[in-house]
């Protein structure tokens, strides 16, 4: 018995030091000696979860729970791993099972809320965050995640209050400041968003996502050179961030450095070939230098990934307009407007890129406008 306990404790130390393979080897030795050692199954599952070996990980948690159905840690970790695996419905059901044993577990309520938020059940998620905070009013992550859900519900003022409550408890978590900034972005308050991203960066100067979004807000404010500097910093911190390279390219294109922008889009797509926005933006940049055939190919790649990407369809219309293919151009603009009338109708009415269509009667009828 002493030997088993000693091996288990060694495994836990390996787990804490993030030597997951070594931890698994030690837990295997424990389970050879005692196949019913519940905590060894649970800890082995946790190590496998860290290694993203999700099916085997869940099997291990199941073994622990079979031996001890009310095993709090195994139930909690099983739900967390299911969420990481993208199985949010199963994770929600798991947390319900845990709450059957521990109805006052703020961790289970928050875990369930997170899973519900992922499957867009925002009102239910909000109720679960409230329950989590009822049992632990100082759980700042629940306030922060509650803010994220309130943003999705369009309740911007309440969301910012929720982030501020999180910050009052834990002012030094850059993720909370980042999410607060994203909330202000969604609310279209660029100055306030920029301030939040700056606060995140003050806490962690290598917070790449905040540098990316800082660049977005500087662009909104017309500060293009500063925007480019922020994007440069983001790719320096995380050279594998597709969004950072894409945003850098946008800044370069707006500064008239189109060929450099195209090279930056290429790097974005090396990081993630499914980044449909980068394919679309790359196509637009190619069109700006008159390479319409290449532009179409790039935008088509975007639409392969996301067939209803309205901006890509709109940009194909732009390409067709300058190629003199008026019918195809108007078809594309009409489809973009159908997908997002609020954005693309007003854009098409003032967009100089569509000047070749201005004398077309069908285009005029579509926009409800004639051009001088």
Secondary structure as GFF3:
##gff-version 3
##sequence-region A 1 372
A	DSSP	alpha_helix	2	16	.	.	.	ID=ss1
A	DSSP	alpha_helix	20	33	.	.	.	ID=ss2
A	DSSP	alpha_helix	38	50	.	.	.	ID=ss3
A	DSSP	alpha_helix	54	67	.	.	.	ID=ss4
A	DSSP	alpha_helix	72	84	.	.	.	ID=ss5
A	DSSP	alpha_helix	88	101	.	.	.	ID=ss6
A	DSSP	alpha_helix	106	118	.	.	.	ID=ss7
A	DSSP	alpha_helix	122	135	.	.	.	ID=ss8
A	DSSP	alpha_helix	140	152	.	.	.	ID=ss9
A	DSSP	alpha_helix	156	169	.	.	.	ID=ss10
A	DSSP	alpha_helix	174	186	.	.	.	ID=ss11
A	DSSP	alpha_helix	190	203	.	.	.	ID=ss12
A	DSSP	alpha_helix	208	220	.	.	.	ID=ss13
A	DSSP	alpha_helix	224	237	.	.	.	ID=ss14
A	DSSP	alpha_helix	242	254	.	.	.	ID=ss15
A	DSSP	alpha_helix	258	271	.	.	.	ID=ss16
A	DSSP	alpha_helix	276	288	.	.	.	ID=ss17
A	DSSP	alpha_helix	292	305	.	.	.	ID=ss18
A	DSSP	alpha_helix	310	323	.	.	.	ID=ss19
A	DSSP	alpha_helix	326	339	.	.	.	ID=ss20
A	DSSP	alpha_helix	341	350	.	.	.	ID=ss21
A	DSSP	three_ten_helix	352	357	.	.	.	ID=ss22
A	DSSP	alpha_helix	361	367	.	.	.	ID=ss23
###
